[in-house]
Amino acid sequence: ATVKPIFADGTEEVGFDYCIICSGCNFGPFKPMGESLWFPTVHEEARKVSDWPHIDERFLEGRRRHILEEYHKLHDLNRRKAKMLVV
């Protein structure tokens, strides 16, 4: 696979014996690039119009930060005893 490390200008080749990709849902019908919470925004063009441009989800640390942000939003709702509908 060709990957772009977080602190490198170029790409690197990574070999593997097998690969499992669990990508989630990349379909947000109300977003210009189909962005959703359930799939990291990984394409550079999509990042320009992202609801989360401050987070680089192409890398694990960026994905962690986004999950942590959403956790804090849910934690705050719980603290306020808010009601929500999950569909």
ABEGO torsion letter per residue (X at the ends): XBBBBAABABBBBBBBABBBBBAEBABBAABAAGBBAABBBABAAAAAABABAABBAABAAAAAAAAAAAAAAAAAAAAAGBBBBBX
